[in-house]
Amino acid sequence: DISSTALESLPSYGLEAVQVLNATSSYSLKRLPPLDKFSSLLEAVLTYPSHCCAFRNRRTEKQNSLLSIFDNFSKECESTMRKPTNEIFYRDDSSNTSLWSAEKNTYPFGTDEETSPYSYSALFDDSEMTGFDFEYDFCQPKILTCTPEPDAFNPCEDILGYSFLRVLIWFINILAITGNFTVLLVLVTSHYKLTVPRFLMCNLSFADFCMGLYLLLIASVDAQTSGQYYNHAIDWQTGGGCGTAGFFTVFASELSVYTLTVITIERWHTITYAMQLDRKLRLRHAVPIMLAGWIFSILIAVLPLLGVSSYMKVSICLPMDIETGLSQAYILLILVLNVVAFVVICACYVKIYIAVQNPELVAANKDTKVAKRMAILIFTDFTCMAPISFFAISAAFKVPLITVTNSKILLVLFYPVNSCANPFLYAIFTKAFRRDFFLLMSKLGCCKSRAELYRMNHFSAYTSNCKNGSSATAPGKASQALLLLSALEK
């Protein structure tokens, strides 16, 4: 009985004879010694549910060995008992020396106790039979009982649960980190003027980079604790590691959604008021808008650390605690805002498509290209937000439609979709980014011919625009179409 003590560990020896372990309210005992040390344990009353995962369906070593012998015994008995006979075998309680008796008090496998190959002495030695009830221990083998039992939020499994997720999460987090880091590096080191689209892309890349860090942290801890997470669950979920991971994921998710919404509105605004230069969105307007987004995202990510919901509820460090009304309102607020952001993004892209589909303004092939690109953007946003929002809203109303184990599939396959796709859809696949990338490579001594080609094309386009602008007294449909496409290309 070590309940209500400050013990931080148990010895690795001397536990072989322990049959009952009482460790309630022993909050400092976060790790258990190797399980083979508890060779005789029958009952454990512990502090943390995760520790019971170590003892689930575990029998003592003596019971395991006896059950193994009994399995072989049963198979040989069964083959012999199948012989036709009128004798009915039963347990003879009147004698302590015989194993089985028939109505005629004869042994089924021999003429007497000494010669029967299945007598007690043939199966066990004296030390094994001491204090051993054959009928009870064989017919009703003791199963180790442990409380408190793990709950639905913390099932007995590793952090990721599924083996295939361990492979996928490494691929996804490396893709998210390298893709967004490349975009940040190219945009920050570019010698071109920092425009509003570039500024917004820097914010989006940073948010998605943080999401990659969260996935990297989860994958690393899972790799370190694989097979023994029950011994690390308390330190991980109640420590600073899970709090840091939770902050990263909520901050990154909300900042990414916010920035995506601002980027979409900026594109719609640029196309709608393409010919009204006085209404153009300037950098001095974008900075306070994004500052508000940073403050909002940080506040939302900090609240679980201050007691509004909690990152400690599950091993993947998401704010799934909805025990109080305030925590429930917090989760619903996040989900509703994400749904509203998705609706705004879809509405803006529909308006953009209507604006550019006029065949008088844009050629048919350009129109198809724009439509496909917008469809991909909306599809990736929907793939990321819809499954998470649907199941999370149902869980927030305490009607969960998916288990925590299955939600980890959403975490790896759907949750980071935007973080992986955004750097490609919004930056890497655009001509402006490719130009900046090859110019950066030329500074490092690589791809000089390709960089020179981009310089020549940029200079030619700039000269052509200047000539068209000086010769035309008013903007025509061709120049308007050029502005529309250039706005989308950014």
Long-range contacts (C-beta under 8 A, 24 or more apart in sequence): 2-26, 2-29, 3-45, 5-29, 9-33, 12-37, 13-37, 15-39, 15-41, 16-40, 19-43, 20-44, 21-45, 21-46, 23-47, 30-234, 30-235, 31-231, 31-232, 31-235, 32-230, 32-231, 36-61, 41-144, 42-142, 42-144, 42-145, 43-144, 43-145, 43-146, 44-144, 44-145, 44-146, 44-147, 45-146, 45-147, 46-146, 46-147, 46-148, 48-148, 48-233, 48-234, 49-148, 49-149, 49-150, 49-151, 49-154, 50-150, 50-154, 50-156, 50-229, 50-230, 50-233, 50-234, 51-146, 51-230, 51-231, 52-146, 52-147, 52-148, 52-149, 52-150, 52-156, 52-230, 53-150, 53-156, 53-229, 53-230, 54-230, 54-231, 55-144, 55-146, 56-146, 56-156, 57-143, 57-144, 58-144, 59-141, 59-142, 59-143, 59-144, 60-142, 60-144, 62-128, 63-137, 63-141, 63-142, 66-128, 66-132, 66-137, 66-138, 66-141, 67-138, 67-141, 69-123, 69-124, 70-138, 73-118, 73-123, 76-118, 77-109, 77-118, 80-108, 80-109, 81-108, 91-135, 99-134, 152-400, 152-403, 152-404, 153-313, 153-314, 153-320, 153-404, 154-233, 154-314, 154-315, 154-404, 155-403, 155-404, 155-405, 156-230, 157-229, 157-405, 158-222, 158-225, 158-226, 158-227, 158-229, 159-218, 159-221, 159-222, 159-225, 159-229, 159-236, 159-315, 159-316, 160-218, 160-219, 160-222, 160-408, 160-412, 161-405, 161-408, 162-405, 162-408, 162-409, 165-408, 165-409, 165-412, 166-219, 166-222, 166-223, 166-226, 168-412, 168-413, 169-215, 169-218, 169-219, 169-222, 169-412, 170-219, 172-215, 172-412, 172-416, 172-420, 173-212, 173-213, 173-215, 173-216, 173-219, 173-416, 174-212, 174-216, 175-212, 175-420, 176-208, 176-209, 176-211, 176-212, 176-215, 176-416, 176-419, 176-420, 177-209, 177-212, 177-213, 177-216, 179-208, 179-420, 179-423, 179-424, 179-428, 180-205, 180-206, 180-208, 180-209, 180-212, 180-419, 180-422, 180-423, 181-205, 181-209, 182-423, 182-428, 182-437, 183-423, 183-427, 183-428, 183-433, 184-209, 185-440, 186-427, 186-433, 186-436, 186-437, 186-440, 187-427, 187-433, 187-436, 189-440, 190-436, 190-439, 190-440, 191-439, 192-436, 194-283, 195-283, 195-490, 196-266, 196-281, 196-282, 196-283, 196-285, 196-286, 197-263, 197-266, 197-490, 199-283, 199-286, 199-287, 199-290, 200-259, 200-262, 200-263, 200-266, 200-286, 200-290, 201-263, 201-426, 201-427, 203-255, 203-259, 203-290, 203-293, 204-256, 204-259, 204-260, 204-263, 204-422, 204-426, 205-422, 205-423, 205-427, 206-255, 207-251, 207-252, 207-253, 207-255, 207-256, 207-259, 207-297, 207-419, 208-252, 208-256, 208-418, 208-419, 208-420, 208-422, 208-423, 209-252, 210-248, 210-249, 210-251, 210-252, 210-255, 211-248, 211-249, 211-252, 211-253, 211-256, 211-416, 211-419, 212-416, 212-419, 213-248, 213-252, 214-245, 214-248, 214-249, 214-252, 215-412, 215-416, 217-241, 217-244, 217-245, 217-248, 218-245, 218-316, 218-317, 229-315, 233-315, 236-315, 237-311, 237-312, 237-313, 237-314, 237-315, 237-317, 238-312, 242-311, 242-312, 242-315, 242-317, 243-305, 243-311, 243-312, 243-317, 245-311, 245-317, 246-301, 246-304, 246-305, 246-311, 246-317, 246-318, 246-319, 247-301, 247-302, 247-305, 247-311, 248-301, 249-317, 249-318, 250-297, 250-300, 250-301, 250-304, 250-318, 250-319, 250-334, 251-297, 251-298, 251-300, 251-301, 252-419, 253-415, 254-296, 254-297, 254-300, 254-301, 254-334, 254-337, 255-293, 255-294, 255-297, 256-418, 256-419, 256-422, 257-337, 257-338, 257-341, 257-385, 258-293, 258-296, 258-297, 258-341, 259-290, 259-293, 260-341, 260-345, 260-381, 260-418, 260-422, 261-341, 261-344, 261-345, 262-286, 262-289, 262-290, 262-293, 263-426, 264-344, 264-345, 264-348, 264-349, 265-344, 265-348, 267-348, 267-352, 267-487, 267-488, 267-490, 268-348, 268-349, 268-351, 268-352, 270-487, 271-352, 271-355, 271-356, 271-483, 271-484, 271-487, 271-488, 272-351, 272-355, 274-480, 274-483, 274-484, 274-487, 275-475, 275-480, 275-483, 300-334, 303-330, 304-330, 314-404, 316-407, 316-408, 316-411, 318-411, 320-395, 320-404, 322-395, 322-396, 322-398, 328-396, 331-392, 331-396, 332-393, 332-396, 335-389, 335-392, 335-393, 335-396, 338-385, 338-389, 339-385, 339-389, 341-385, 342-381, 342-382, 342-385, 342-386, 345-377, 345-378, 345-381, 346-378, 346-381, 349-374, 349-377, 349-378, 352-488, 355-484, 356-484, 356-485, 356-488, 360-477, 361-477, 361-480, 361-481, 361-484, 362-481, 362-484, 362-485, 366-481, 366-485, 370-485, 370-488, 373-425, 373-488, 376-425, 377-425, 380-417, 380-418, 380-421, 380-422, 380-425, 381-418, 383-414, 383-417, 384-414, 384-415, 384-416, 384-417, 384-418, 387-414, 388-414, 388-415, 430-489, 430-490, 431-489, 432-489, 432-490
